[in-house]
Amino acid sequence: MEDRPIAQATGSSNNIVEVYPRRMELHSGWQNKQTETLDLRDVSAVSVKGFVNCTLTVQTNKGRQYKLERLSLPEARGIKKAVESQKQKAGLYE
């Protein structure tokens, strides 16, 4: 049985972000066929920029940077909060 996402957001160009308890998935492309899965341990920083059409920036430990544009502010904050809370839980229980 697959986990249910903790937080979801959609941006421009058919970009979808889903946060699960142990991973983050970034869907893009035609009918969201391109999927990148990031382990939450690999995510080093998540930041939000803007008020109306926000840009969510996800940085990994490997130096990769993902920018998801045109998210609403509540969705972007929800993604950031979910990632930070999951990373905090993992740090407490490991």
N, CA, C and O atoms as a Tinker XYZ file with bonds, in Angstrom:
   376  protein
     1  N      0.837000   -1.175000    0.000000    73     2
     2  CA     0.000000    0.000000    0.000000    64     1     3
     3  C      0.885000    1.242000    0.000000    63     2     4     5
     4  O      1.817000    1.352000    0.797000    81     3
     5  N      0.593000    2.149000   -0.877000    73     3     6
     6  CA     1.394000    3.347000   -1.005000    64     5     7
     7  C      0.995000    4.374000    0.043000    63     6     8     9
     8  O     -0.172000    4.474000    0.420000    81     7
     9  N      1.974000    5.131000    0.507000    73     7    10
    10  CA     1.712000    6.184000    1.476000    64     9    11
    11  C      0.871000    7.290000    0.866000    63    10    12    13
    12  O      0.900000    7.517000   -0.343000    81    11
    13  N      0.137000    7.963000    1.704000    73    11    14
    14  CA    -0.599000    9.142000    1.250000    64    13    15
    15  C      0.297000   10.361000    1.412000    63    14    16    17
    16  O      1.063000   10.446000    2.371000    81    15
    17  N      0.205000   11.308000    0.479000    73    15    18
    18  CA     1.045000   12.501000    0.603000    64    17    19
    19  C      0.633000   13.356000    1.788000    63    18    20    21
    20  O     -0.551000   13.493000    2.098000    81    19
    21  N      1.636000   13.930000    2.447000    73    19    22
    22  CA     1.398000   14.836000    3.563000    64    21    23
    23  C      1.009000   16.207000    3.031000    63    22    24    25
    24  O      0.123000   16.863000    3.578000    81    23
    25  N      1.677000   16.640000    1.958000    73    23    26
    26  CA     1.399000   17.945000    1.349000    64    25    27
    27  C      1.562000   17.826000   -0.158000    63    26    28    29
    28  O      2.382000   17.051000   -0.649000    81    27
    29  N      0.754000   18.621000   -0.898000    73    27    30
    30  CA     0.819000   18.650000   -2.354000    64    29    31
    31  C      0.707000   20.088000   -2.825000    63    30    32    33
    32  O      0.101000   20.929000   -2.161000    81    31
    33  N      1.304000   20.359000   -3.987000    73    31    34
    34  CA     1.186000   21.681000   -4.602000    64    33    35
    35  C      1.370000   21.544000   -6.101000    63    34    36    37
    36  O      2.090000   20.662000   -6.569000    81    35
    37  N      0.709000   22.431000   -6.860000    73    35    38
    38  CA     0.874000   22.464000   -8.306000    64    37    39
    39  C      1.339000   23.853000   -8.710000    63    38    40    41
    40  O      0.907000   24.859000   -8.147000    81    39
    41  N      2.223000   23.889000   -9.692000    73    39    42
    42  CA     2.740000   25.153000  -10.189000    64    41    43
    43  C      2.559000   25.269000  -11.680000    63    42    44    45
    44  O      1.734000   24.572000  -12.272000    81    43
    45  N      3.329000   26.150000  -12.289000    73    43    46
    46  CA     3.237000   26.359000  -13.734000    64    45    47
    47  C      3.851000   25.185000  -14.481000    63    46    48    49
    48  O      4.598000   24.393000  -13.907000    81    47
    49  N      3.534000   25.082000  -15.743000    73    47    50
    50  CA     4.082000   24.054000  -16.635000    64    49    51
    51  C      3.831000   22.645000  -16.122000    63    50    52    53
    52  O      4.678000   21.765000  -16.268000    81    51
    53  N      2.678000   22.436000  -15.528000    73    51    54
    54  CA     2.279000   21.111000  -15.046000    64    53    55
    55  C      3.251000   20.519000  -14.031000    63    54    56    57
    56  O      3.488000   19.311000  -14.039000    81    55
    57  N      3.805000   21.336000  -13.172000    73    55    58
    58  CA     4.691000   20.852000  -12.118000    64    57    59
    59  C      3.866000   20.505000  -10.889000    63    58    60    61
    60  O      3.019000   21.287000  -10.457000    81    59
    61  N      4.117000   19.336000  -10.332000    73    59    62
    62  CA     3.434000   18.902000   -9.119000    64    61    63
    63  C      4.485000   18.474000   -8.109000    63    62    64    65
    64  O      5.442000   17.779000   -8.450000    81    63
    65  N      4.299000   18.894000   -6.862000    73    63    66
    66  CA     5.187000   18.521000   -5.771000    64    65    67
    67  C      4.356000   17.752000   -4.756000    63    66    68    69
    68  O      3.274000   18.195000   -4.371000    81    67
    69  N      4.853000   16.611000   -4.328000    73    67    70
    70  CA     4.202000   15.818000   -3.296000    64    69    71
    71  C      5.232000   15.463000   -2.231000    63    70    72    73
    72  O      6.347000   15.044000   -2.543000    81    71
    73  N      4.848000   15.634000   -0.976000    73    71    74
    74  CA     5.731000   15.283000    0.131000    64    73    75
    75  C      5.120000   14.091000    0.850000    63    74    76    77
    76  O      3.973000   14.136000    1.297000    81    75
    77  N      5.904000   13.026000    0.955000    73    75    78
    78  CA     5.524000   11.813000    1.658000    64    77    79
    79  C      6.353000   11.728000    2.935000    63    78    80    81
    80  O      7.276000   12.523000    3.113000    81    79
    81  N      6.055000   10.798000    3.818000    73    79    82
    82  CA     6.814000   10.727000    5.075000    64    81    83
    83  C      8.327000   10.563000    4.909000    63    82    84    85
    84  O      9.080000   11.059000    5.747000    81    83
    85  N      8.794000    9.892000    3.868000    73    83    86
    86  CA    10.233000    9.671000    3.712000    64    85    87
    87  C     10.824000   10.215000    2.414000    63    86    88    89
    88  O     12.035000   10.146000    2.205000    81    87
    89  N      9.976000   10.754000    1.545000    73    87    90
    90  CA    10.491000   11.207000    0.252000    64    89    91
    91  C      9.676000   12.387000   -0.263000    63    90    92    93
    92  O      8.617000   12.728000    0.264000    81    91
    93  N     10.216000   12.990000   -1.311000    73    91    94
    94  CA     9.562000   14.095000   -2.007000    64    93    95
    95  C      9.569000   13.749000   -3.485000    63    94    96    97
    96  O     10.596000   13.331000   -4.020000    81    95
    97  N      8.437000   13.917000   -4.150000    73    95    98
    98  CA     8.351000   13.615000   -5.572000    64    97    99
    99  C      8.043000   14.883000   -6.346000    63    98   100   101
   100  O      7.178000   15.668000   -5.956000    81    99
   101  N      8.761000   15.078000   -7.452000    73    99   102
   102  CA     8.562000   16.210000   -8.342000    64   101   103
   103  C      8.118000   15.661000   -9.692000    63   102   104   105
   104  O      8.874000   14.946000  -10.350000    81   103
   105  N      6.904000   15.986000  -10.106000    73   103   106
   106  CA     6.356000   15.518000  -11.376000    64   105   107
   107  C      6.352000   16.682000  -12.360000    63   106   108   109
   108  O      5.991000   17.804000  -12.005000    81   107
   109  N      6.755000   16.409000  -13.593000    73   107   110
   110  CA     6.738000   17.450000  -14.627000    64   109   111
   111  C      6.583000   16.800000  -15.989000    63   110   112   113
   112  O      6.573000   15.576000  -16.116000    81   111
   113  N      6.462000   17.641000  -17.003000    73   111   114
   114  CA     6.370000   17.136000  -18.365000    64   113   115
   115  C      4.946000   16.852000  -18.787000    63   114   116   117
   116  O      3.992000   17.081000  -18.043000    81   115
   117  N      4.832000   16.353000  -19.986000    73   115   118
   118  CA     3.525000   16.034000  -20.561000    64   117   119
   119  C      2.867000   14.942000  -19.725000    63   118   120   121
   120  O      3.431000   13.861000  -19.555000    81   119
   121  N      1.710000   15.215000  -19.219000    73   119   122
   122  CA     0.936000   14.320000  -18.364000    64   121   123
   123  C      1.742000   13.814000  -17.176000    63   122   124   125
   124  O      1.520000   12.704000  -16.694000    81   123
   125  N      2.677000   14.633000  -16.709000    73   123   126
   126  CA     3.486000   14.350000  -15.520000    64   125   127
   127  C      4.211000   13.014000  -15.593000    63   126   128   129
   128  O      4.287000   12.282000  -14.606000    81   127
   129  N      4.741000   12.705000  -16.767000    73   127   130
   130  CA     5.439000   11.437000  -16.954000    64   129   131
   131  C      6.863000   11.464000  -16.416000    63   130   132   133
   132  O      7.439000   10.407000  -16.162000    81   131
   133  N      7.443000   12.648000  -16.237000    73   131   134
   134  CA     8.789000   12.735000  -15.693000    64   133   135
   135  C      8.677000   12.911000  -14.177000    63   134   136   137
   136  O      8.139000   13.907000  -13.694000    81   135
   137  N      9.182000   11.946000  -13.453000    73   135   138
   138  CA     9.107000   11.970000  -11.996000    64   137   139
   139  C     10.500000   11.857000  -11.416000    63   138   140   141
   140  O     11.272000   10.974000  -11.789000    81   139
   141  N     10.817000   12.762000  -10.497000    73   139   142
   142  CA    12.073000   12.679000   -9.758000    64   141   143
   143  C     11.722000   12.469000   -8.300000    63   142   144   145
   144  O     10.896000   13.189000   -7.739000    81   143
   145  N     12.348000   11.485000   -7.694000    73   143   146
   146  CA    12.110000   11.186000   -6.298000    64   145   147
   147  C     13.339000   11.587000   -5.499000    63   146   148   149
   148  O     14.458000   11.176000   -5.807000    81   147
   149  N     13.120000   12.395000   -4.469000    73   147   150
   150  CA    14.196000   12.839000   -3.600000    64   149   151
   151  C     13.956000   12.276000   -2.206000    63   150   152   153
   152  O     12.868000   12.424000   -1.649000    81   151
   153  N     14.952000   11.643000   -1.656000    73   151   154
   154  CA    14.876000   11.216000   -0.265000    64   153   155
   155  C     14.972000   12.472000    0.598000    63   154   156   157
   156  O     15.751000   13.374000    0.290000    81   155
   157  N     14.195000   12.540000    1.668000    73   155   158
   158  CA    14.227000   13.747000    2.499000    64   157   159
   159  C     15.581000   13.957000    3.159000    63   158   160   161
   160  O     15.895000   15.072000    3.576000    81   159
   161  N     16.382000   12.912000    3.261000    73   159   162
   162  CA    17.737000   13.081000    3.787000    64   161   163
   163  C     18.617000   13.857000    2.816000    63   162   164   165
   164  O     19.577000   14.505000    3.234000    81   163
   165  N     18.300000   13.798000    1.529000    73   163   166
   166  CA    19.089000   14.499000    0.516000    64   165   167
   167  C     18.709000   15.966000    0.378000    63   166   168   169
   168  O     19.460000   16.740000   -0.215000    81   167
   169  N     17.562000   16.365000    0.911000    73   167   170
   170  CA    17.114000   17.757000    0.808000    64   169   171
   171  C     17.825000   18.573000    1.882000    63   170   172   173
   172  O     17.705000   18.288000    3.073000    81   171
   173  N     18.572000   19.600000    1.444000    73   171   174
   174  CA    19.306000   20.409000    2.412000    64   173   175
   175  C     18.556000   21.682000    2.787000    63   174   176   177
   176  O     18.662000   22.134000    3.927000    81   175
   177  N     17.801000   22.273000    1.862000    73   175   178
   178  CA    17.093000   23.519000    2.168000    64   177   179
   179  C     15.874000   23.672000    1.271000    63   178   180   181
   180  O     15.874000   23.261000    0.111000    81   179
   181  N     14.836000   24.273000    1.839000    73   179   182
   182  CA    13.626000   24.614000    1.093000    64   181   183
   183  C     13.315000   26.070000    1.410000    63   182   184   185
   184  O     13.228000   26.447000    2.579000    81   183
   185  N     13.148000   26.891000    0.374000    73   183   186
   186  CA    12.857000   28.299000    0.607000    64   185   187
   187  C     11.714000   28.764000   -0.284000    63   186   188   189
   188  O     11.474000   28.216000   -1.360000    81   187
   189  N     11.014000   29.793000    0.195000    73   187   190
   190  CA     9.873000   30.376000   -0.517000    64   189   191
   191  C     10.195000   31.831000   -0.799000    63   190   192   193
   192  O     10.685000   32.554000    0.068000    81   191
   193  N      9.913000   32.248000   -2.023000    73   191   194
   194  CA    10.167000   33.633000   -2.411000    64   193   195
   195  C      8.926000   34.175000   -3.117000    63   194   196   197
   196  O      8.416000   33.547000   -4.045000    81   195
   197  N      8.442000   35.332000   -2.686000    73   195   198
   198  CA     7.292000   35.960000   -3.318000    64   197   199
   199  C      6.040000   35.858000   -2.475000    63   198   200   201
   200  O      6.003000   35.151000   -1.468000    81   199
   201  N      4.992000   36.593000   -2.912000    73   199   202
   202  CA     3.731000   36.605000   -2.175000    64   201   203
   203  C      2.563000   36.098000   -3.003000    63   202   204   205
   204  O      1.751000   35.322000   -2.500000    81   203
   205  N      2.455000   36.513000   -4.253000    73   203   206
   206  CA     1.310000   36.129000   -5.074000    64   205   207
   207  C      1.645000   34.874000   -5.880000    63   206   208   209
   208  O      1.008000   33.836000   -5.701000    81   207
   209  N      2.613000   34.961000   -6.743000    73   207   210
   210  CA     3.097000   33.796000   -7.488000    64   209   211
   211  C      4.443000   33.416000   -6.900000    63   210   212   213
   212  O      5.480000   33.935000   -7.312000    81   211
   213  N      4.422000   32.523000   -5.953000    73   211   214
   214  CA     5.627000   32.162000   -5.201000    64   213   215
   215  C      6.527000   31.231000   -5.991000    63   214   216   217
   216  O      6.081000   30.496000   -6.872000    81   215
   217  N      7.787000   31.283000   -5.654000    73   215   218
   218  CA     8.774000   30.351000   -6.184000    64   217   219
   219  C      9.286000   29.514000   -5.024000    63   218   220   221
   220  O      9.800000   30.045000   -4.040000    81   219
   221  N      9.144000   28.218000   -5.149000    73   219   222
   222  CA     9.636000   27.282000   -4.138000    64   221   223
   223  C     10.963000   26.728000   -4.646000    63   222   224   225
   224  O     11.028000   26.168000   -5.740000    81   223
   225  N     12.007000   26.884000   -3.860000    73   223   226
   226  CA    13.329000   26.404000   -4.241000    64   225   227
   227  C     13.726000   25.264000   -3.312000    63   226   228   229
   228  O     13.721000   25.414000   -2.090000    81   227
   229  N     14.068000   24.127000   -3.903000    73   227   230
   230  CA    14.506000   22.947000   -3.151000    64   229   231
   231  C     15.959000   22.694000   -3.518000    63   230   232   233
   232  O     16.289000   22.518000   -4.691000    81   231
   233  N     16.829000   22.677000   -2.511000    73   231   234
   234  CA    18.243000   22.408000   -2.732000    64   233   235
   235  C     18.592000   21.059000   -2.130000    63   234   236   237
   236  O     18.115000   20.702000   -1.053000    81   235
   237  N     19.437000   20.307000   -2.846000    73   235   238
   238  CA    19.849000   18.996000   -2.359000    64   237   239
   239  C     21.296000   19.031000   -1.899000    63   238   240   241
   240  O     22.027000   19.985000   -2.167000    81   239
   241  N     21.691000   17.989000   -1.209000    73   239   242
   242  CA    23.074000   17.872000   -0.741000    64   241   243
   243  C     24.054000   17.694000   -1.890000    63   242   244   245
   244  O     25.244000   17.966000   -1.733000    81   243
   245  N     23.580000   17.246000   -3.025000    73   243   246
   246  CA    24.437000   17.016000   -4.184000    64   245   247
   247  C     24.638000   18.268000   -5.023000    63   246   248   249
   248  O     25.292000   18.211000   -6.064000    81   247
   249  N     24.084000   19.402000   -4.588000    73   247   250
   250  CA    24.247000   20.653000   -5.297000    64   249   251
   251  C     23.173000   20.930000   -6.327000    63   250   252   253
   252  O     23.255000   21.932000   -7.037000    81   251
   253  N     22.195000   20.099000   -6.430000    73   251   254
   254  CA    21.104000   20.289000   -7.395000    64   253   255
   255  C     20.075000   21.245000   -6.809000    63   254   256   257
   256  O     19.809000   21.232000   -5.607000    81   255
   257  N     19.503000   22.074000   -7.675000    73   255   258
   258  CA    18.525000   23.061000   -7.229000    64   257   259
   259  C     17.295000   22.978000   -8.129000    63   258   260   261
   260  O     17.405000   23.042000   -9.353000    81   259
   261  N     16.137000   22.835000   -7.517000    73   259   262
   262  CA    14.875000   22.763000   -8.239000    64   261   263
   263  C     14.079000   24.015000   -7.918000    63   262   264   265
   264  O     13.892000   24.348000   -6.748000    81   263
   265  N     13.605000   24.719000   -8.954000    73   263   266
   266  CA    12.774000   25.900000   -8.755000    64   265   267
   267  C     11.399000   25.629000   -9.345000    63   266   268   269
   268  O     11.263000   25.359000  -10.539000    81   267
   269  N     10.396000   25.705000   -8.505000    73   267   270
   270  CA     9.019000   25.513000   -8.916000    64   269   271
   271  C      8.321000   26.860000   -8.805000    63   270   272   273
   272  O      8.203000   27.428000   -7.719000    81   271
   273  N      7.861000   27.358000   -9.944000    73   271   274
   274  CA     7.317000   28.711000  -10.003000    64   273   275
   275  C      5.801000   28.706000  -10.029000    63   274   276   277
   276  O      5.161000   27.711000  -10.367000    81   275
   277  N      5.255000   29.842000   -9.663000    73   275   278
   278  CA     3.825000   30.145000   -9.711000    64   277   279
   279  C      2.990000   29.252000   -8.793000    63   278   280   281
   280  O      1.923000   28.772000   -9.174000    81   279
   281  N      3.492000   29.043000   -7.592000    73   279   282
   282  CA     2.714000   28.359000   -6.567000    64   281   283
   283  C      1.982000   29.406000   -5.737000    63   282   284   285
   284  O      2.434000   30.547000   -5.637000    81   283
   285  N      0.868000   29.031000   -5.148000    73   283   286
   286  CA     0.211000   29.951000   -4.230000    64   285   287
   287  C      0.984000   29.936000   -2.911000    63   286   288   289
   288  O      1.654000   28.956000   -2.583000    81   287
   289  N      0.883000   31.012000   -2.176000    73   287   290
   290  CA     1.637000   31.139000   -0.925000    64   289   291
   291  C      1.269000   30.054000    0.095000    63   290   292   293
   292  O      2.169000   29.475000    0.703000    81   291
   293  N     -0.027000   29.756000    0.307000    73   291   294
   294  CA    -0.337000   28.688000    1.274000    64   293   295
   295  C      0.200000   27.314000    0.862000    63   294   296   297
   296  O      0.636000   26.544000    1.718000    81   295
   297  N      0.176000   26.999000   -0.431000    73   295   298
   298  CA     0.720000   25.718000   -0.892000    64   297   299
   299  C      2.224000   25.658000   -0.679000    63   298   300   301
   300  O      2.744000   24.650000   -0.201000    81   299
   301  N      2.927000   26.733000   -1.031000    73   299   302
   302  CA     4.381000   26.763000   -0.880000    64   301   303
   303  C      4.775000   26.657000    0.592000    63   302   304   305
   304  O      5.708000   25.933000    0.939000    81   303
   305  N      4.063000   27.379000    1.452000    73   303   306
   306  CA     4.357000   27.291000    2.889000    64   305   307
   307  C      4.047000   25.896000    3.430000    63   306   308   309
   308  O      4.762000   25.395000    4.297000    81   307
   309  N      2.989000   25.273000    2.924000    73   307   310
   310  CA     2.645000   23.924000    3.358000    64   309   311
   311  C      3.717000   22.911000    2.992000    63   310   312   313
   312  O      4.048000   22.034000    3.791000    81   311
   313  N      4.261000   23.030000    1.785000    73   311   314
   314  CA     5.346000   22.136000    1.356000    64   313   315
   315  C      6.572000   22.337000    2.238000    63   314   316   317
   316  O      7.171000   21.372000    2.711000    81   315
   317  N      6.940000   23.597000    2.454000    73   315   318
   318  CA     8.116000   23.898000    3.276000    64   317   319
   319  C      7.935000   23.370000    4.695000    63   318   320   321
   320  O      8.850000   22.767000    5.256000    81   319
   321  N      6.773000   23.592000    5.271000    73   319   322
   322  CA     6.504000   23.144000    6.637000    64   321   323
   323  C      6.524000   21.621000    6.732000    63   322   324   325
   324  O      7.050000   21.066000    7.696000    81   323
   325  N      5.950000   20.940000    5.731000    73   323   326
   326  CA     5.921000   19.480000    5.744000    64   325   327
   327  C      7.326000   18.896000    5.655000    63   326   328   329
   328  O      7.651000   17.948000    6.370000    81   327
   329  N      8.159000   19.455000    4.782000    73   327   330
   330  CA     9.532000   18.959000    4.642000    64   329   331
   331  C     10.304000   19.185000    5.932000    63   330   332   333
   332  O     11.007000   18.291000    6.404000    81   331
   333  N     10.177000   20.375000    6.502000    73   331   334
   334  CA    10.918000   20.677000    7.728000    64   333   335
   335  C     10.458000   19.813000    8.902000    63   334   336   337
   336  O     11.282000   19.363000    9.699000    81   335
   337  N      9.151000   19.577000    9.014000    73   335   338
   338  CA     8.664000   18.759000   10.124000    64   337   339
   339  C      9.087000   17.304000    9.960000    63   338   340   341
   340  O      9.422000   16.649000   10.946000    81   339
   341  N      9.077000   16.786000    8.729000    73   339   342
   342  CA     9.508000   15.408000    8.502000    64   341   343
   343  C     11.004000   15.255000    8.773000    63   342   344   345
   344  O     11.436000   14.241000    9.319000    81   343
   345  N     11.790000   16.257000    8.393000    73   343   346
   346  CA    13.232000   16.195000    8.660000    64   345   347
   347  C     13.496000   16.256000   10.175000    63   346   348   349
   348  O     14.401000   15.595000   10.683000    81   347
   349  N     12.695000   17.055000   10.882000    73   347   350
   350  CA    12.855000   17.151000   12.325000    64   349   351
   351  C     12.489000   15.834000   13.003000    63   350   352   353
   352  O     13.191000   15.390000   13.912000    81   351
   353  N     11.401000   15.208000   12.570000    73   351   354
   354  CA    11.009000   13.920000   13.130000    64   353   355
   355  C     12.085000   12.869000   12.883000    63   354   356   357
   356  O     12.400000   12.080000   13.773000    81   355
   357  N     12.643000   12.857000   11.687000    73   355   358
   358  CA    13.689000   11.888000   11.356000    64   357   359
   359  C     14.918000   12.120000   12.224000    63   358   360   361
   360  O     15.571000   11.162000   12.637000    81   359
   361  N     15.236000   13.360000   12.500000    73   359   362
   362  CA    16.381000   13.667000   13.341000    64   361   363
   363  C     16.167000   13.248000   14.780000    63   362   364   365
   364  O     17.111000   12.851000   15.464000    81   363
   365  N     14.917000   13.337000   15.245000    73   363   366
   366  CA    14.625000   12.968000   16.618000    64   365   367
   367  C     14.632000   11.464000   16.837000    63   366   368   369
   368  O     15.021000   10.992000   17.906000    81   367
   369  N     14.206000   10.711000   15.836000    73   367   370
   370  CA    14.027000    9.277000   16.017000    64   369   371
   371  C     15.156000    8.427000   15.476000    63   370   372   373
   372  O     15.123000    7.206000   15.633000    81   371
   373  N     16.150000    9.023000   14.847000    73   371   374
   374  CA    17.254000    8.220000   14.306000    64   373   375
   375  C     18.367000    8.053000   15.314000    63   374   376
   376  O     19.372000    7.406000   15.022000    81   375
